[in-house]
Amino acid sequence: MSVPTRGSAAPTVPKTMRAAAIDRFGGPEGLSIHSLPLPELDASDILIAVDTAGAGGWDADMREGWSPSGRKRFPLVLGSDGSGVVAAVGSRIRRFKTGDQVYAFAWDNPKGGFYAEYVAVPAETAAHIPGQLDLKHAGAIPVTGLTALQGIDDALHVKKGETVIIHGAAGGVGSLALQFAKLRGARVLAIASGEDGVAFVRRLGADMAADGRCRDVGDAARRFAPDGVDALLALAGGDALERCLEAVRDGGRVAYPNGVEPKPRKRRGIEIIAYDGTAGVREFEHLGRAIEEAKPKIQIAGEFALADASKAHERLAAGHVLGKIVLRIR
């Protein structure tokens, strides 16, 4: 692998790093700082000196014992996405060079997650940061941005003039999905929780907003689109979602990322699509174009130091997160 250069000096990539990891499955208190060897770099990998790591509910699920790929080895470094500077590249890499600013989404990475000073990821799961984003905001959005855009464009195929409900619109995925739906020319009813959540999604550009905790959310949906809603992106389950489903027109579409529970119930005449947010070269190019066009507002709901990763997970457990929680590594 190659190492970054600055002037005539070539700083050495260290042999060990600080990481927030767990030694067993359990609660937030199990996250603690470890000194670990740097992950090994394969020919198709890049090594990122992490600046910002995203913290999401999926990380908490993995901390508690959920695993997409079977048995885990401890210590386990959490974190599915983030941003930073390329510190080294594998021998086959031509798309990146040391010193590049990148953001990445490496789901269930066998070499460890982003809650660390360094992470090694397959190069196809990373991309150069779009020009108007800084490292902090770029680190907040790989998972949420890809999941949001793929819901709006690839699952629902939202078109100009259509009516769309975003259920769970104040969270990390929902707040970006709302803005991407507006980019495509849709009218959006945003369902959020609480007065602050409703005010937040209105600031993001929702044409109409409703509190999902209120019983009249179904009435709001029918007022929004008396002839029925064209599409619904479900980012949270529950009674409010079922009331929104009643407002989807015959022939309408409903999409949800895998992991939303309870899942939307099947209804005659409505197409229900489950999908996963995925990372790849084309997917990141698609996201980069959407970011350049939409110039989305990226809400940081909370910032925590690497040493306070357990506090970040306590905040996740408390719920009602408007936007995204991040760990600032550097």
C-alpha positions, -999 to +999 in steps of 0.1 A: +000+000+000+010+036-004+011+063+023+001+099+020+027+126+014+029+162+024+057+182+008+089+161+009+079+143+041+059+111+041+041+107+075+039+072+086+005+054+091+006+041+127+005+004+135-023+009+161-054+030+164-080+041+189-115+025+183-148+024+201-156-013+202-175-039+222-162-071+238-197-087+241-232-079+229-253-057+252-262-021+261-245+012+253-222+009+283-204-019+266-188+005+240-153+015+252-121+027+238-097+000+226-062+002+211-063-021+180-041-029+151-049-011+119-070-032+095-051-049+067-054-035+033-062-057+003-055-048-033-090-034-039-093-015-006-086+020+006-076+030+041-095+060+054-083+082+083-118+088+097-130+123+104-167+117+111-187+085+116-224+082+114-243+066+143-277+050+135-302+026+149-287-003+128-254+002+148-274-002+180-290-034+167-256-048+159-243-038+194-272-058+209-265-089+189-282-086+155-258-097+127-265-097+089-237-122+083-236-146+112-212-150+141-190-120+150-155-118+164-147-095+193-136-069+199-162-056+174-158-021+160-192-007+151-201+019+124-214+015+089-205+048+073-185+080+076-160+103+060-123+111+061-091+113+041-075+085+021-044+074+040-034+045+018-046+026-013-044-010-024-023-019-054-053-021-078-067+013-069-066+041-096-098+060-087-084+074-054-051+087-042-038+095-008-051+128+005-085+126-012-115+134+009-141+106+007-173+093+022-182+057+024-208+031+033-194-003+041-223-024+054-213-051+079-176-046+070-156-077+080-125-055+087-143-034+112-164-003+113-161+035+113-160+040+151-122+042+148-093+064+137-089+042+106-111+020+085-103-002+055-132-005+030-136-019-006-130+011-029-163+006-047-181+015-014-165+049-013-167+081-033-152+116-035-172+140-014-195+163-034-180+198-036-203+217-013-201+193+017-176+194+045-163+163+061-187+165+090-219+167+069-205+142+044-199+117+072-235+119+083-251+108+051-237+078+032-262+053+047-291+078+050-285+095+016-282+063-004-312+047+013-333+079+009-325+084-028-329+047-037-363+048-021-375+079-040-359+071-074-353+033-076-382+018-056-409+044-060-398+061-093-413+094-081-422+118-109-429+155-112-464+164-101-470+132-080-482+132-044-459+115-019-461+107+018-428+104+037-436+086+069-408+092+094-397+123+076-377+139+105-351+112+108-318+108+090-333+089+060-366+107+060-352+143+060-332+136+029-360+116+012-383+146+016-357+169-001-350+144-029-388+140-035-390+178-038-361+177-062-381+153-084-410+178-085-433+159-061-458+174-036-448+160-002-468+153+029-443+148+057-453+127+088-431+135+118-434+132+156-440+161+179-443+199+173-405+202+168-405+173+142-434+189+123-417+223+124-384+207+112-399+190+081-417+222+072-384+240+072-371+213+048-398+222+023-427+198+030-459+210+013-479+197+042-468+182+076-486+162+102-478+148+136-478+110+135-487+108+171-521+124+164-552+104+155-561+127+125-530+117+104-552+098+081-575+128+077-545+149+069-535+125+042-569+126+026-570+164+027-535+164+011-546+142-018-584+138-020-581+114-049-555+093-032-517+095-028-495+082-056-466+070-034-456+064+002-421+059+016-425+042+050-395+047+073-414+038+105-441+013+112-471+015+135-507+027+136-499+060+119-485+042+089-515+020+086-537+051+086-515+066+059-518+034+038-555+039+036-549+072+017-528+055-011-548+054-043-556+022-062-525+014-083-502+035-059-468+024-046-455+019-011-418+013-004-399+006+028-363-002+037-358-037+051-357-034+089-388-012+093-411-029+118-439-037+117-438-039+080-466-022+060-496-046+056-504-058+021-534-041+005-552-050-027-544-027-055-512-013-040-477-024-048-455-028-017-418-028-023-391-037+002-356-026-006-321-022+009-299+009+006-268-003-012-234+013-020-215+011-053-198+033-078-230+040-097-250+044-066-226+070-052-225+088-086-263+090-085-262+104-049-235+129-058-256+143-086-287+146-064-267+164-037-253+188-062-288+196-075-308+196-043-281+211-020-299+194+009-300+206+044-282+180+065-293+181+101-268+170+127-289+160+157-259+154+180-221+153+180-200+131+202-163+124+206-151+089+198-146+083+236-182+092+241-196+066+217-216+050+245-233+084+251-242+086+214-259+052+217-277+064+248-290+093+227-301+069+200-319+048+226-338+079+238-354+082+204-369+113+187-337+121+167-342+149+142-316+142+116-284+122+122-261+116+152-224+116+144-191+108+161-163+133+155-131+112+153-106+139+146 
